[in-house]
Amino acid sequence: MKILIIGGSGFLGTELVRQAVAVGWETAATYHSRPSSTAGASWHPLDLRVPGRIDAMLAAIAPVAVINATSGGSDWAVTADGSIHLAMAAEKRGCRLVHVSSDAVFSGSRIHYDETCLPDPVTPYGAAKAAAETAVRLLAPAAAVARTSLIIGHGRSVHERTVHALAADPHDGVLFTDDIRCPVHVEDLAAALRELAVSDGAGMFHLAGADALSRHDLGVLIAQRDGLDACRLPAGRRADSLLPGALDVRLDSRATQGRVHTRLRGAQEFLHVRDGERTVP
């Protein structure tokens, strides 16, 4: 199995590369600024804003499957246009495409979202992600589009680093009690994406954890796991701030769980187990 992981040096991408190499796949991965230190993969610089470079890379590597795990934030040229260029190139080359999207495509107006729900973003990032997944489904109808939520694991995620920083200095920010998501462990997410890469499943998939938690409640679980004083974590309401974005977005992954074998654990389960105890499926 030859796989190409777009955004292989990011948090999710690094885990995807690790797992792909561990199961013996011939693994190629891209980076924008610098390659990851993960051994066993070939590393290639890539700017998704350059369409010709994408097509040339796919032609040179000739992967069977491509997983787009890049994160361009609200940069439309990367998150939206780059994903569109990649979908066009993958379809042209006959590559299996798995595109990673986000719960940011939803406004939170209905709280519970299954795979049939249409995007209604309220932020520039959400709009870019919504445009990307819509275009991918149009341009590459056999592709799998996987929406996910907050990604946690190994202490290296943004939220875990934030919790450690706030436990050290509670005056440096706040964890919202009304900002609710369904966190997923990076190992579970990567395993499910690998599973999609070797399947012929097409359309929309939801890969989120089983538990809906506020960012503050999630922070408390992380603090308890890591031996920090959870009482030091500052709590507040996002509704009282000026920050844009949805409040309560809960991805319903039950239909997807009926289509993939990887079990998507809830945060209350995986944060009570040492990350090192999790084995790669």
BAFIZA-569800 format. One line per 4 residues: number of its first residue (from 1); their letters; for each residue x, z, y of N, C-alpha, C. Coordinates in Angstrom, 3 decimals. Atoms other than C-alpha are relative to their C-alpha. Example, Ala and Ser with C-alpha at 12.3 -4.5 7.8 and 13.67 -1.06 7.14 Angstrom:
BEGIN
1 = AS = 0.890:0.000:-1.190:12.300:7.800:-4.500:0.900:0.000:1.200  -0.820:-0.060:-1.190:13.670:7.140:-1.060:-0.770:0.730:1.090;
//
This chain:
BEGIN
1 = MKIL = 0.856:0.000:-1.194:0.000:0.000:0.000:0.890:0.000:1.241  -0.753:0.061:-1.255:1.484:-1.048:3.338:-0.955:0.291:1.148  0.890:-0.432:-1.076:-0.038:0.703:6.337:0.751:0.050:1.320  -0.535:-0.099:-1.359:0.544:0.543:10.084:-0.831:1.022:0.754;
5 = IIGG = 0.685:-1.054:-0.749:-0.307:3.620:12.136:0.332:-0.171:1.474  -0.164:0.161:-1.443:-0.809:2.923:15.830:-0.099:1.388:0.648  -0.034:-1.345:-0.570:0.129:6.004:17.850:0.563:1.003:-0.993  -0.543:-0.856:1.048:2.207:7.455:15.023:0.782:1.191:0.486;
9 = SGFL = -0.771:-1.128:-0.508:4.162:9.795:17.290:-0.871:1.081:0.611  0.905:-1.016:-0.538:1.071:11.673:18.506:-0.302:1.078:-1.026  0.314:-1.130:0.877:-0.366:14.847:16.979:-0.672:-0.478:-1.285  0.664:0.536:1.182:-2.782:13.076:14.633:0.877:-1.031:-0.700;
13 = GTEL = -0.836:1.036:0.583:-0.438:10.135:14.118:1.137:0.556:-0.831  -1.099:-0.621:0.746:2.409:12.390:13.009:-0.465:0.479:-1.369  0.543:-0.461:1.282:0.204:13.919:10.300:-0.364:-1.183:-0.888  0.305:1.204:0.776:-0.998:10.474:9.219:1.271:-0.581:-0.632;
17 = VRQA = -1.270:0.515:0.516:2.603:9.308:8.864:0.514:0.892:-1.126  -0.484:-0.945:1.012:3.565:12.450:6.927:-0.742:-0.189:-1.324  0.775:0.144:1.220:0.705:12.035:4.469:0.230:-1.359:-0.663  -0.196:1.342:0.562:1.189:8.280:4.038:1.330:-0.085:-0.741;
21 = VAVG = -1.318:-0.001:0.648:4.872:8.746:3.251:-0.037:0.853:-1.261  0.053:-0.924:1.136:4.095:11.677:0.923:-0.657:-0.624:-1.224  0.674:0.618:1.151:1.783:9.553:-1.250:0.652:-1.323:-0.406  -0.758:1.168:0.420:4.314:6.735:-1.444:-0.389:-1.310:0.646;
25 = WETA = 0.359:1.239:-0.677:2.785:4.223:0.955:1.183:-0.526:0.810  -0.972:0.616:-0.898:5.055:1.778:2.746:-0.567:0.122:1.412  0.601:-0.441:-1.255:4.535:3.166:6.223:0.774:-0.495:1.216  -0.537:0.378:-1.306:5.128:1.637:9.637:-0.835:0.715:1.058;
29 = ATYH = 0.705:-0.736:-1.046:4.221:3.461:12.835:0.526:-0.429:1.363  -0.401:0.389:-1.347:4.273:2.738:16.543:0.117:1.217:0.906  -0.140:-1.033:-1.031:5.281:4.798:19.544:0.077:-0.692:1.350  -0.090:0.555:-1.356:5.139:4.316:23.297:1.251:0.486:0.712;
33 = SRPS = -1.156:-0.564:-0.699:7.770:6.694:24.683:1.194:0.213:-0.927  -1.080:-0.252:0.944:9.804:7.857:21.688:-0.594:0.202:-1.396  0.514:-0.133:1.365:9.441:7.815:17.891:-0.027:1.453:-0.439  0.032:-1.335:0.586:8.582:10.894:15.867:1.235:0.198:-0.873;
37 = STAG = -1.131:-0.302:0.880:11.227:12.631:13.797:-0.386:-0.087:-1.463  0.463:0.094:1.374:9.120:12.128:10.657:0.771:-1.092:-0.742  -0.818:0.936:0.764:11.316:10.470:8.043:-0.866:-0.805:-0.965  0.668:0.793:1.028:10.332:7.769:5.586:-0.849:-1.136:0.520;
41 = ASWH = 0.803:1.068:-0.603:8.573:5.437:8.024:0.889:-0.858:0.891  -0.681:0.854:-0.973:9.762:2.478:10.064:-0.732:0.133:1.333  0.593:-0.266:-1.314:9.199:2.981:13.793:0.164:-1.201:0.917  0.032:1.198:-0.831:8.258:0.292:16.288:-0.590:0.328:1.373;
45 = PLDL = 0.578:-0.214:-1.335:7.775:0.471:20.078:-1.171:-0.945:0.219  1.167:0.852:-0.253:4.394:-0.825:21.204:-0.716:0.439:1.258  0.841:-0.213:-1.175:2.539:-1.128:24.480:-1.298:-0.753:-0.248  1.282:0.625:0.322:-1.125:-1.769:23.692:-0.548:-0.868:1.132;
49 = RVPG = 0.458:0.809:-1.131:-1.527:-3.333:27.122:0.527:-1.428:-0.058  -0.597:1.341:0.130:0.451:-6.400:25.936:-0.561:-0.654:-1.262  0.676:0.577:1.177:-1.837:-8.436:23.616:0.926:-0.785:-0.917  -0.895:0.805:0.815:0.873:-10.832:22.437:0.920:0.835:-0.866;
53 = RIDA = -0.886:-0.889:0.765:3.069:-7.968:21.307:-0.730:0.562:-1.214  0.791:-0.535:1.112:0.266:-6.573:19.132:-0.074:-1.020:-1.127  0.138:1.042:1.012:-0.271:-9.868:17.333:1.330:-0.270:-0.687  -1.320:0.251:0.573:3.469:-10.390:16.843:0.395:1.112:-0.969;
57 = MLAA = -0.341:-1.129:0.867:3.848:-6.911:15.340:-0.766:-0.081:-1.314  0.784:0.118:1.225:1.020:-7.421:12.858:0.527:-1.144:-0.871  -0.541:1.131:0.753:2.504:-10.767:11.867:1.307:0.386:-0.680  -1.304:-0.374:0.549:5.959:-9.236:11.324:-0.116:1.055:-1.100;
61 = IAPV = 0.117:-1.102:0.961:4.836:-6.098:9.440:-0.914:-0.369:-1.152  0.988:0.433:0.997:1.908:-7.678:7.563:-0.601:1.178:-0.754  0.593:-1.147:0.697:0.126:-4.387:6.827:-1.310:-0.389:-0.679  1.303:0.163:0.626:-2.817:-4.188:4.459:-1.072:0.660:0.856;
65 = AVIN = 0.949:-0.762:-0.819:-4.470:-1.614:6.733:0.677:0.506:1.258  -0.468:-0.532:-1.284:-4.121:-0.424:10.320:-0.919:1.156:0.395  0.766:-1.115:-0.550:-5.203:2.982:11.616:0.384:0.153:1.461  -0.259:-0.147:-1.432:-5.534:3.165:15.395:-0.261:1.440:0.411;
69 = ATSG = 0.108:-1.409:-0.364:-4.827:6.811:16.225:0.600:0.272:1.363  -0.612:-0.181:-1.307:-3.453:6.206:19.694:-0.928:0.741:0.945  0.792:-0.715:-0.999:-4.587:8.313:22.627:0.483:-0.388:1.389  -0.376:0.427:-1.342:-4.512:6.689:26.020:-0.747:0.735:1.093;
73 = GSDW = 0.777:-0.739:-0.993:-6.775:9.205:27.718:-0.989:-0.905:0.699  0.960:0.789:-0.774:-8.845:7.693:30.493:0.591:-1.305:0.527  -0.625:1.267:-0.390:-6.420:4.768:30.937:-0.730:-1.137:-0.707  0.854:1.037:0.578:-8.856:1.894:30.381:0.833:-1.089:-0.664;
77 = AVTA = -0.824:1.080:0.536:-6.065:-0.615:29.774:0.519:0.318:-1.392  -0.486:-0.409:1.316:-4.847:1.406:26.776:-1.160:0.316:-0.936  1.052:-0.526:0.872:-7.935:3.168:25.396:-1.065:-1.035:-0.321  1.040:1.009:0.227:-10.438:0.345:25.828:0.609:-1.367:-0.298;
81 = DGSI = -0.532:1.352:0.172:-8.626:-2.974:26.351:1.009:-0.071:-1.148  -0.995:0.006:1.072:-5.752:-2.047:24.016:-0.645:0.016:-1.374  0.705:-0.055:1.284:-8.147:-1.176:21.207:-0.690:-1.334:-0.307  0.658:1.299:0.182:-9.990:-4.454:21.757:1.018:-1.053:-0.447;
85 = HLAM = -1.045:0.950:0.398:-6.756:-6.464:21.572:0.438:0.243:-1.442  -0.405:-0.333:1.367:-5.811:-4.610:18.374:-1.050:-0.468:-1.005  1.076:0.435:0.898:-9.204:-5.295:16.787:0.022:-1.507:-0.187  -0.055:1.461:0.091:-8.903:-8.991:17.577:1.170:-0.444:-0.868;
89 = AAEK = -1.180:0.369:0.775:-5.396:-9.162:16.112:-0.171:0.356:-1.472  0.208:-0.424:1.388:-6.352:-7.209:12.981:-0.979:-0.933:-0.712  0.980:0.912:0.594:-9.361:-9.436:12.374:0.640:-1.367:-0.263  -0.684:1.278:0.153:-7.213:-12.546:12.879:0.923:0.003:-1.215;
93 = RGCR = -0.977:-0.101:1.089:-4.651:-11.288:10.343:-0.615:0.475:-1.314  0.653:-0.468:1.214:-7.213:-10.021:7.827:0.392:1.398:-0.416  -0.399:-1.370:0.288:-6.075:-6.403:8.093:-1.216:0.929:0.000  1.001:-1.062:-0.026:-8.334:-3.491:7.209:0.263:0.860:1.237;
97 = LVHV = -0.175:-0.773:-1.230:-8.926:-1.581:10.477:-0.825:1.274:-0.044  0.679:-1.274:-0.194:-9.763:2.093:10.920:0.286:0.431:1.428  -0.130:-0.317:-1.427:-10.388:2.959:14.562:-0.488:1.429:0.248  0.360:-1.397:-0.267:-10.401:6.601:15.695:-0.638:0.115:1.379;
101 = SSDA = 0.715:-0.221:-1.255:-12.987:7.430:18.355:-0.204:1.506:0.207  0.099:-1.393:-0.438:-14.165:10.689:19.908:-1.434:0.403:0.297  1.313:-0.498:-0.403:-17.178:12.898:20.528:-0.195:-0.075:1.507  0.110:0.172:-1.453:-16.429:12.255:24.218:-0.913:-1.158:0.374;
105 = VFSG = 0.920:1.107:-0.305:-18.671:9.177:23.918:-1.417:0.505:0.248  1.338:-0.558:-0.163:-21.673:11.539:24.124:-0.102:0.925:1.216  0.247:-0.806:-1.204:-23.213:13.320:27.115:-0.333:1.446:-0.299  0.450:-1.342:0.345:-24.415:16.392:25.232:-1.474:0.222:0.250;
109 = SRIH = 1.409:-0.171:-0.353:-28.009:15.775:26.288:-0.867:0.336:-1.211  0.795:-0.299:1.185:-29.246:15.972:22.684:0.700:0.985:-0.940  -0.806:-1.001:0.720:-26.525:18.377:21.343:0.445:-0.491:-1.374  -0.332:0.406:1.365:-26.674:17.161:17.724:0.037:-1.534:-0.088;
113 = YDET = -0.190:1.449:0.057:-25.323:13.660:17.070:0.440:-0.428:-1.401  -0.426:0.566:1.276:-25.251:11.790:13.782:0.560:-1.400:0.233  -0.674:1.291:-0.107:-23.674:8.410:13.045:-0.866:-1.095:0.613  0.882:1.033:-0.553:-26.724:6.482:14.260:-0.149:0.093:1.514;
117 = CLPD = 0.187:-0.218:-1.443:-26.584:7.864:17.814:0.873:-0.950:0.821  -0.719:0.919:-0.878:-25.572:5.459:20.578:0.753:0.759:1.084  -0.789:-0.674:-1.038:-22.879:6.388:23.113:-0.751:0.101:1.322  0.498:-0.159:-1.369:-23.923:7.768:26.494:1.015:0.854:0.767;
121 = PVTP = -1.098:-0.793:-0.576:-20.606:8.885:28.043:-0.239:0.396:1.453  0.127:-0.484:-1.381:-20.321:10.867:31.274:1.367:0.196:0.653  -1.344:-0.095:-0.568:-16.521:10.762:31.821:0.716:-1.337:-0.159  -0.762:1.246:0.167:-14.009:7.909:32.289:0.604:-0.130:-1.394;
125 = YGAA = -0.551:0.043:1.358:-12.356:8.837:28.978:-1.087:-0.361:-1.003  1.108:0.294:0.904:-15.688:8.826:27.177:-0.459:-1.437:0.119  0.416:1.389:-0.205:-16.582:5.487:28.735:0.986:-0.969:-0.644  -1.011:0.859:0.602:-13.283:3.950:27.606:-0.104:0.034:-1.523;
129 = KAAA = 0.150:-0.125:1.453:-13.761:5.288:24.067:-1.271:-0.714:-0.486  1.255:0.657:0.372:-17.364:4.039:23.979:0.154:-1.518:0.029  -0.229:1.439:-0.086:-16.307:0.571:25.119:0.838:-0.485:-1.173  -0.887:0.376:1.098:-13.574:0.494:22.486:-0.748:-0.057:-1.320;
133 = ETAV = 0.668:0.001:1.308:-15.750:1.496:19.546:-1.078:-1.070:-0.083  1.030:1.050:-0.009:-18.522:-0.885:20.578:0.629:-1.372:-0.232  -0.683:1.289:0.155:-16.081:-3.792:20.867:0.579:-0.158:-1.399  -0.570:0.062:1.344:-14.371:-2.933:17.564:-1.077:-0.382:-1.013;
137 = RLLA = 1.079:0.295:0.954:-17.695:-3.006:15.723:-0.495:-1.442:0.133  0.414:1.382:-0.222:-18.506:-6.380:17.282:1.053:-0.989:-0.483  -1.076:0.939:0.289:-15.112:-8.040:16.847:0.494:0.078:-1.437  -0.481:-0.205:1.369:-14.239:-6.551:13.444:-1.092:0.725:-0.784;
141 = PAAA = 1.159:-0.642:0.627:-17.530:-5.874:11.652:0.296:0.726:-1.302  -0.355:-0.689:1.245:-15.771:-4.771:8.450:0.814:1.273:0.261  -0.822:-1.167:-0.343:-13.832:-2.058:10.321:-0.789:1.295:-0.149  0.583:-1.339:-0.015:-14.462:1.672:10.039:0.330:0.639:1.342;
145 = VART = -0.185:-0.726:-1.259:-14.962:3.544:13.324:-0.290:1.470:-0.278  0.117:-1.419:0.344:-14.395:7.281:12.953:0.036:0.870:1.251  0.041:-0.949:-1.124:-15.544:9.691:15.653:0.444:1.374:-0.500  -0.418:-1.341:0.359:-13.916:13.098:15.615:-0.129:0.931:1.194;
149 = SLII = 0.167:-1.017:-1.044:-13.821:16.299:17.654:1.351:0.649:0.306  -1.246:-0.711:-0.277:-11.212:18.910:18.651:0.846:0.058:-1.267  -0.889:0.032:1.159:-8.221:18.530:16.325:0.933:1.213:0.064  -0.758:-1.248:0.055:-6.520:21.765:15.253:0.941:-0.047:-1.200;
153 = GHGR = -0.854:-0.130:1.176:-3.626:22.621:12.943:1.468:0.132:0.306  -1.450:-0.190:-0.072:-0.036:23.804:12.566:0.478:0.611:1.321  -0.383:-0.619:-1.262:-0.094:25.454:16.005:0.457:-0.971:1.063  -0.550:0.969:-0.944:0.863:22.204:17.733:-1.063:-0.743:0.800;
157 = SVHE = 1.043:0.691:-0.755:-2.511:21.047:19.047:-0.058:0.533:1.425  0.128:-0.408:-1.405:-3.302:21.218:22.753:-0.742:1.324:0.111  0.801:-1.226:-0.120:-5.934:23.915:22.233:0.772:1.204:-0.517  -0.776:-1.126:0.518:-3.646:26.092:20.115:1.091:0.410:0.982;
161 = RTVH = -1.027:-0.330:-1.002:-0.868:25.869:22.706:-0.624:0.681:1.210  0.700:-0.627:-1.127:-3.395:26.728:25.423:-0.328:1.454:-0.299  0.335:-1.372:0.385:-4.516:29.836:23.524:1.237:0.887:0.082  -1.233:-0.790:-0.062:-0.921:31.035:23.188:0.412:0.255:1.451;
165 = ALAA = -0.358:-0.159:-1.411:-0.290:30.425:26.894:-0.902:1.020:0.689  0.938:-0.927:-0.628:-3.425:32.337:27.915:0.157:1.415:-0.535  -0.247:-1.335:0.539:-2.635:35.223:25.590:1.213:0.629:0.688  -1.179:-0.498:-0.702:0.703:35.503:27.397:-0.291:0.254:1.467;
169 = DPHD = 0.348:-0.143:-1.418:-0.777:35.061:30.886:-1.474:-0.359:0.197  1.448:0.260:-0.106:-4.599:35.434:31.111:-0.429:-0.559:1.355  0.357:0.478:-1.332:-4.502:34.436:34.790:0.258:-1.488:0.162  -0.423:1.392:-0.097:-3.363:30.905:33.966:-1.079:-0.989:-0.419;
173 = GVLF = 1.070:0.901:0.395:-6.748:29.494:32.947:-1.175:0.754:-0.568  1.197:-0.618:0.563:-9.990:30.148:31.113:-0.450:-0.802:-1.217  0.594:0.657:1.161:-11.657:29.383:27.781:-1.516:0.093:0.144  1.428:0.029:-0.282:-15.273:28.300:28.178:-0.835:0.456:-1.198;
177 = TDDI = 0.911:-0.499:1.045:-18.049:30.008:26.248:-1.172:-0.946:-0.228  1.130:0.919:0.117:-20.521:27.153:26.774:0.444:-1.435:-0.288  -0.559:1.310:0.338:-18.235:24.218:25.875:0.176:-0.012:-1.520  0.084:-0.123:1.461:-19.062:23.700:22.196:0.301:-1.317:-0.697;
181 = RCPV = -0.366:1.163:0.802:-17.535:21.295:19.688:0.085:0.404:-1.469  -0.143:-0.243:1.445:-16.960:20.982:15.916:1.448:-0.281:-0.402  -1.435:0.220:0.249:-13.189:21.447:15.430:0.274:-0.431:-1.436  -0.395:0.488:1.317:-11.492:19.691:12.525:1.497:0.240:-0.174;
185 = HVED = -1.424:-0.193:0.260:-8.162:20.422:10.848:0.682:-1.352:-0.087  -0.703:1.278:-0.047:-5.599:17.671:11.392:0.285:-0.536:-1.398  -0.264:0.471:1.356:-4.807:17.551:7.659:-1.258:-0.603:-0.631  1.263:0.536:0.517:-8.467:17.054:6.724:-0.305:-1.356:0.634;
189 = LAAA = 0.303:1.238:-0.720:-8.911:14.391:9.393:0.894:-1.133:-0.469  -0.931:1.041:0.435:-5.787:12.484:8.386:-0.306:-0.454:-1.425  0.318:0.354:1.385:-6.740:12.623:4.693:-1.243:-0.881:-0.062  1.230:0.800:-0.014:-10.226:11.268:5.461:0.267:-1.394:0.562;
193 = LREL = -0.336:1.308:-0.571:-8.783:8.473:7.598:0.781:-0.848:-1.009  -0.715:0.736:1.047:-6.393:7.525:4.801:-0.969:-0.512:-1.065  1.003:0.394:0.983:-9.338:7.448:2.443:-0.788:-1.219:0.492  0.714:1.145:-0.558:-11.195:5.087:4.776:0.877:-1.256:-0.004;
197 = AVSD = -0.911:1.139:-0.072:-8.104:2.885:5.025:0.066:-0.772:-1.315  -0.066:0.677:1.294:-8.208:2.103:1.284:-1.395:-0.305:-0.552  1.368:0.294:0.427:-11.991:1.770:1.096:-0.479:-1.279:0.684  0.596:1.141:-0.692:-14.278:-1.056:2.128:-1.184:0.440:0.859;
201 = GAGM = 1.082:-0.519:-0.822:-16.625:1.200:4.068:0.083:-0.510:1.426  0.040:0.547:-1.356:-17.687:-0.345:7.360:-0.999:0.785:0.837  0.949:-0.639:-0.898:-19.480:0.972:10.422:0.503:1.336:0.517  -0.312:-1.249:-0.677:-19.627:4.437:11.929:0.131:1.166:-0.982;
205 = FHLA = -0.229:-1.206:0.783:-18.255:7.626:10.398:0.235:1.168:0.962  -0.278:-1.205:-0.774:-18.227:11.190:11.767:0.905:0.906:-0.817  -0.980:-0.840:0.673:-15.165:13.228:10.834:0.273:1.232:0.859  -0.131:-1.246:-0.758:-15.683:16.654:12.379:-0.203:1.178:-0.944;
209 = GADA = 0.130:-1.185:0.824:-15.582:20.193:11.033:-1.439:0.463:-0.122  1.357:-0.459:0.299:-18.601:22.017:9.663:-0.519:1.046:0.982  0.418:-1.093:-0.885:-18.646:24.779:12.311:-0.024:-0.433:1.462  0.084:0.223:-1.444:-19.838:24.443:15.918:0.435:1.278:0.702;
213 = LSRH = -0.567:-1.174:-0.664:-17.784:26.790:18.110:0.288:-0.309:1.468  -0.432:0.159:-1.384:-17.197:27.342:21.797:1.520:0.034:0.039  -1.454:-0.020:-0.132:-13.667:26.909:23.045:0.529:1.437:0.011  -0.438:-1.390:-0.004:-13.499:30.660:23.582:-0.045:0.585:-1.411;
217 = DLGV = 0.088:-0.504:1.375:-14.716:31.504:20.079:1.108:-0.600:-0.865  -1.089:0.635:0.729:-12.228:28.996:18.696:1.333:0.659:0.358  -1.224:-0.667:-0.440:-9.506:30.624:20.781:0.178:1.361:-0.648  -0.064:-1.315:0.642:-10.350:34.023:19.339:0.470:-0.142:-1.449;
221 = LIAQ = -0.419:0.215:1.390:-9.988:32.678:15.781:1.482:-0.365:-0.080  -1.416:0.388:-0.022:-6.638:31.092:16.645:0.874:1.221:0.290  -0.762:-1.203:-0.342:-5.423:34.322:18.246:0.085:0.951:-1.188  0.007:-0.893:1.162:-6.434:36.351:15.210:0.908:-0.533:-1.100;
225 = RDGL = -0.881:0.597:1.016:-4.683:33.926:12.864:1.466:0.208:0.341  -1.394:-0.011:-0.419:-1.495:34.019:14.922:0.487:1.375:0.442  -0.420:-1.354:-0.342:-1.425:37.772:15.525:0.051:0.279:1.484  0.061:-0.210:-1.442:-2.235:37.563:19.233:-1.153:0.939:0.338;
229 = DACR = 1.081:-0.872:-0.454:-4.434:39.937:21.225:-1.132:-0.860:0.553  1.116:0.858:-0.408:-7.730:38.053:21.387:-0.730:0.553:1.214  0.680:-0.614:-1.147:-9.035:40.512:23.972:0.592:-0.462:1.327  -0.648:0.464:-1.228:-6.595:39.035:26.492:-0.476:-1.390:0.419;
233 = LPAG = 0.413:1.366:-0.314:-8.206:35.591:26.340:-1.126:0.012:1.026  1.031:0.012:-1.046:-10.177:34.958:29.564:-1.170:-0.899:-0.375  1.214:0.765:0.314:-13.765:33.758:29.151:-0.704:-0.412:1.292  0.762:0.477:-1.150:-15.863:31.720:31.558:-0.984:-1.058:-0.434;
237 = RRAD = 0.997:1.030:0.291:-18.633:29.136:31.786:0.398:-1.312:0.668  -0.315:1.306:-0.562:-17.876:25.472:32.213:-1.079:-0.441:0.972  1.105:0.372:-0.878:-21.299:25.059:33.807:0.203:0.544:1.411  -0.263:-0.592:-1.318:-20.037:27.244:36.669:1.212:-0.634:0.676;
241 = SLLP = -1.179:0.659:-0.558:-16.960:25.059:37.203:-0.384:-1.372:0.542  0.221:1.338:-0.535:-16.581:21.664:38.844:0.494:-1.070:-0.968  -0.542:0.948:0.959:-15.158:20.053:35.704:-1.110:-0.900:-0.551  1.007:0.921:0.558:-17.037:16.933:34.557:0.034:0.040:-1.524;
245 = GALD = 0.000:0.123:1.448:-18.014:16.291:30.971:-1.157:0.717:-0.655  1.090:-0.600:0.768:-20.480:17.277:28.279:0.299:1.451:-0.327  -0.165:-1.395:0.393:-21.076:20.906:27.397:-0.062:0.141:-1.522  0.210:-0.271:1.419:-22.494:21.076:23.878:-0.175:-1.316:-0.771;
249 = VRLD = 0.036:1.231:0.806:-21.666:18.146:21.550:0.384:0.358:-1.424  -0.233:-0.363:1.396:-21.984:18.707:17.806:-0.151:-1.243:-0.879  0.038:1.149:0.890:-21.051:15.835:15.531:-0.533:0.427:-1.364  0.567:-0.234:1.323:-23.169:15.816:12.384:0.718:-0.929:-0.977;
253 = SRAT = -0.818:0.795:0.920:-20.834:14.666:9.608:-0.567:-0.048:-1.415  0.544:-0.107:1.352:-23.182:15.168:6.658:-0.119:-1.358:-0.691  0.113:1.320:0.615:-23.837:11.464:6.068:1.379:-0.515:-0.414  -1.358:0.425:0.321:-20.117:10.718:6.184:0.543:0.775:-1.192;
257 = QGRV = -0.488:-0.792:1.136:-19.375:13.573:3.779:-0.547:-0.508:-1.324  0.526:0.614:1.205:-21.568:11.749:1.292:0.705:-1.293:-0.372  -0.689:1.274:0.227:-19.299:8.695:1.600:1.509:0.163:-0.203  -1.435:-0.250:0.198:-15.811:10.263:1.558:0.179:1.256:-0.848;
261 = HTRL = -0.261:-1.128:0.887:-14.274:12.700:-0.909:0.654:1.174:0.731  -0.685:-1.057:-0.735:-12.187:14.658:1.626:-1.003:0.961:0.611  0.905:-1.009:-0.562:-13.939:17.904:2.497:0.490:0.410:1.389  -0.333:-0.346:-1.382:-14.020:18.561:6.238:-0.357:1.476:0.225;
265 = RGAQ = 0.234:-1.437:-0.122:-13.602:22.312:6.505:-0.405:0.400:1.417  0.326:-0.563:-1.299:-15.072:24.363:9.326:1.129:0.887:0.484  -1.095:-0.785:-0.571:-12.780:26.239:11.700:0.015:1.435:-0.496  0.024:-1.371:0.482:-13.959:29.605:10.439:0.648:0.113:-1.370;
269 = EFLH = -0.704:0.005:1.281:-12.549:28.609:7.061:1.485:-0.290:0.182  -1.412:0.369:-0.011:-9.312:26.839:7.929:0.862:0.879:0.906  -0.794:-0.899:-0.824:-8.271:29.331:10.594:0.212:1.363:-0.651  -0.261:-1.210:0.759:-8.393:32.114:8.019:0.959:-0.270:-1.153;
273 = VRDG = -0.960:0.374:1.024:-5.912:30.241:5.795:1.252:-0.507:0.701  -1.254:0.487:-0.577:-2.254:29.659:6.600:0.076:-1.497:-0.186  -0.037:1.464:0.063:-1.737:25.983:7.420:0.842:-0.501:-1.171  -0.896:0.437:1.055:1.068:25.738:4.892:-0.618:0.044:-1.377;
277 = ERTV = 0.644:-0.100:1.305:-1.304:26.593:2.053:-0.872:-1.215:-0.307  0.827:1.185:0.187:-3.269:23.383:2.561:0.819:-1.086:-0.659  -0.724:1.070:0.671:-2.191:20.657:0.157:-0.624:-1.338:0.368  0.469:1.341:-0.326:-2.480:16.940:0.854:-0.779:-0.529:-1.183;
281 = P = 0.799:0.536:1.099:-5.315:15.430:-1.235:0.666:-1.228:-0.614;
//
